[in-house]
Amino acid sequence: MSPRDDTPTSAGGPSHPDSTLRQEPSPGAGRLLGPYRLLQKIGEGGMGEVWLAEQREPIQRNVALKIIKPGMDSREIIGRFEAERQALALMNHPCIAKVFDAGTTENGRPYFAMEYVPGLPLHEYCDRHQLDTRKRLELFIRVCQGVQHAHQKAVIHRDLKPTNVLVTEVDGVPTAKIIDFGVAKATAHKLTDQTMFTEVGAFIGTPEYMSPEQADLGTEDIDTRADIYSLGVMLYELLAGALPFDIRSMRRAGFDAMRKVIREQEPLTPSKKLETLGEKATEIAARRATEFHRLRRSLQGDLDWIVLKAMEKERNRRYETANGLALDIGRFLADEPVQARPPTAGYRLRKLVRRNRGAFRALVAVFAVLVLGIAATSWGLLRAKRAERMAAYEAKEAHRQAEIAQAVNDFLNQDLLSTVAPSVEEGRGIDVRMREVLDVAAARLDESSAPGGRFADKPLVEAAIRQTLGATYLASGEYEAALPQLQREVELRMEHQGEDDIQTAWALHDEAVALFRLGRLEEAERGLQRVLRNEAHASPAEAQDVADWKSTLGMIYEDAGRFEEAETLLLDVLASQKRDLGPDHPNTTRTMTTLANIYQRTGRYAESEALAKQVLEVCLRTDGEEAPETLRILSNLANVIANQGRLREAQEYMIRALEAKKRILGPENPSTLNSMNNVAEVSAMLDEWDQAEALHRETWQLRVKVLGADHPRTLGSRVLLANAMARNGKAAEAAPIMVDTLARIRKVRGPDHPDTDAARHVYAVVLLAEGRPARAEKELRSLLADLAGTSREAELREFAQLELAVALMARNEKTESLALLREALPGLPPADAETREALSTAIGALERWQGEAPGAGYDAEITRLQEFLASGNE
């Protein structure tokens, strides 16, 4: 029995007191009851007291002695007391406390002796020992097995709750014991010949854990599924750290309102409940040896479904048996599909991945996409979320969309999964790349959409599947493969739904995203402007669709170096998103991330860092350290920290992001390559040029493979590789690389793009390293002239001025070079290796000039530059 008790079990009904029993005082410590000496009271419930007692004969042991309380002498209470004893006597299971003996006091008060369990209530034990979710579930399975045994003995507990399940340790292993069968009911026979303890109108059980049918006072039709419901509530609390319904509100609301909640109110899923708990959720997660975001993510999906199936209001929708609930939890622990939810394509695919982790290592990124994109397995769910904001859909349209969603699910089952499943069924494991799986599915879609195919006369089904495949290709970095799928979707929707349809607008948006990822910015912008041209006619329900489209347009502006336009647009979008979606919504944080990038690229480092840290805090709290958006903002934050000269701090962030991306997304994912590029750049800033060159070379080679030789990011990697080679004494090799790369970038990006500016600057650096200062001077003067007065100027001006000063010093142009140095110095990062190298060269020239003209005052300039360099060591 428990050494403590929670809110007493409710038990209503008439009482017929017996004066003799009522007048007997409660026993005290030291008193003998038959062969038992009372030691201390360890619990008290509605009808009895529980004492720790010592038995000396015929064997010596401690027992829990339950004695009916003075005054609790109605026929109903005595019947319940005797029923509990008989119920326990019927059962023999390691998870149920055993009954040893029974008797009466000298005044006729019944008692019985049972197994003493020196343990803690289930939830308290788990919290105190910080058991993680898996260990909690393993322990809960044993509780279910004990309940199953009771049901097989035709006994329904009817008051299952954490304080009626005690946990003790046997040889260091936690063991659960179910106690307190005080309101148990027989299913096949009476547990007692005395008056029935259930009367119509009585409220038997504990409200927080009570099944809806128990709360219906007009029925005696209670079966084993009432216990299944209670187990569901216990599991809910065990996982989420809170009950499904607010206890205080239930009890304050009164008897009838409390019954209404139990019978009618649908609970939140455990994962959603966790989100409502605020700061308490962090403490709950800590008790489960994890973090809030990880706990929430572990509950989402299977565990949410298992708990809610056990807690169905209609009992015929619950698990049929306690063993059925235990088996489903076991399936979850084994990464097998559970019965508590329909086996949709994406769901089955996720399970397949988890059971074959090693074979799927190269596919992790794309299956993460399946969780996020096709995740819900079909375009239908993705579009349905958007459609929630579209009250204009009528029933006929909704039915049509449901049919399309089902067709998409069927395609994913039959055409996508079938490319993977045969090898598993044949015992060969999974040895295909996800790109191959998608390519096969795309080819089958082409066949199915051709004349005579199953989608030949279903253009909107084809469009939906094209969108699903295109989104999956996009999120896995396969931009070239994504584009034709999304372009075909646009064609189909334009023809069959019209340009003004919301789904056509989203198709145009997705096509623009693919073009943007391919570096085709002008085409991407034209597509989005086409979507936004009817913005003024958008309904209030479509306001956030418009905000999403504008946010993407802002990213395009930022990538094009049109920082002022981007900032103006995105600040307006951000205000709308914060108002309508809240500050923690993923759309809001994505917009904040883009704004942080703009602030960084325009030299507003403090603003950028502050905003990036806001986003990182939200992402860590809501999504976790390894979510794609978290890794993205972590990388961006590292960049802005590096630009402020805190290089080692930045390097730690960058390496952390890179390793996580390699593990989660794979070594060739475009996002992983972005982080590899960042690590290479901070290595360069730290004067670690061998490492920088090696990493830039690897990044460039992988980008050629993944993105193509003329993709903007590939060309950017080639520029950085040439820069590292020049700094590493290989300027002669770097020069022809830069000539070719600069020509390609001008063609791809145009003459006025930040990437073109950066390439021109690096080309000048290579010329200087090659010993051609006059040619370098010409390039740098031209670059500075083109930058003057533009929003791009802040990114490069000081660096270009510094390199121009060095070029002029090589030609003994003293006056102008010193003026350039003085102008550039305040905006330069003193810890940056390239800055330090250029300033060291400048100091060498000044020392030479000082030797030639000791009184010219060059020593003051030397001292100023040395002090500046020293500040980078602080």
ABEGO torsion letter per residue (X at the ends): XBABBBBBBBBBEBBBBBAAAAABBBBBBGBBBEABBBABBABBBAABBBBBBBBAOABBBBBBBBBBBBGBABAAAAAAAAAAAAAAAABBBAABBBBABBBBBAAGBBBBBBBBBBBBBAAAAAAAAGBBAAAAAAAAAAAAAAAAAAAAAGBBAGABBAAABBBBBBGGBBBBBBBGAAABBBAABBABABBBABBBGBBBEBAAABBAAAABAABABBBAAAAAAAAAAAAAAAAAGBBABBAAAAAAAEAAAAAAAAAABBBBBAAAAAAAAEAAAAAAAAAAGBBAAAAAAAABEAAAAAAAAAABABAAABBABAAAAAAAAAAAAAGBBBAABBBBAAAAAAAAAAABAAAAAAAAAAAAAAAAAAAAGBAAAAAAAAAAABAABBAAAAAAAAAAAAAAAAAAAAAAAAAAAAAAAAGAEBABBAAAAAAAAAAAAAAAABBGBAAAABAAAAAAAAAAAAAAAAAAGBAAAAAAAAAAAAAAAAAAAEAABAAAAAAAAAAAAAAAAAGBAAAAAAAAAAAAAAAAABBAAAAAAAAAAAAAAAAAAAAAGBAAAAAAAAAAAAAAAAAAAEAABAAAAAAAAAAAAAAAAAGBAAAAAAAAAAAAAAAAAAAEAABAAAAAAAAAAAAAAAAAGBAAAAAAAAAAAAAAAAAAAEAABAAAAAAAAAAAAAAAAAGBAAAAAAAAAAAAAAAAAAAEAABAAAAAAAAAAAAAAAAAGAAAAAAAAAAAAAAAAAAAAEAABAAAAAAAAAAAAAAAAAGBAAAAAAAAAAAAAAABGBAAAAAAAAAAAAAAAAAAAAAGBAAAAAAAAAAAAAABBAABAAAAAAAAAAAAAAAAAAAABAAAGAAAAAAAAAAAAAAAAX
